[in-house]
């Protein structure tokens, strides 16, 4: 019994959850050490839980998973850590994963809406960061950060769309090959049936001729018997 691709991916997915969760815990502990408030750490931890849960839900329910991940990212956007933005937590990587899965399953127009939501979230995040920008830090750094985040989100969306179109093209090609194989098989069956029927009719005709000629035909081919 062979394992399905989804079963093969489970160990890697579990490993990713563990690695990102441990990394997030370490990052939150470091921010707490450097002066982050307790509510900030708790809020960020709750958002990380949402993101991990969204990654699990998005396998079967892409829209629910994506919405949950977007909520988690919105929570992180409102948190201002002393050293860096909370949206850079390791667990935040599950957001582009949910976008990837959504883009691969829903209609293209719906995936465009999801991309627009992601870009809007980046804009909101940078505006919040702008209002809390510490003195001495130039504002162009936020523009660079927002541009990089937009490139990441747009790149994930574009790659997912391209992968989806390749899968669809592969399925269409496979369907064409199956249809051609079925047509060839049917044509072969028709030829075999024709040959069998033709052979059977030939045998029937060949066996019927002597039987019909036996009462009336003489050995020399004449239709009348000789008189004594």
Beta strands, then each sheet from edge to edge (+ up, - down):
end
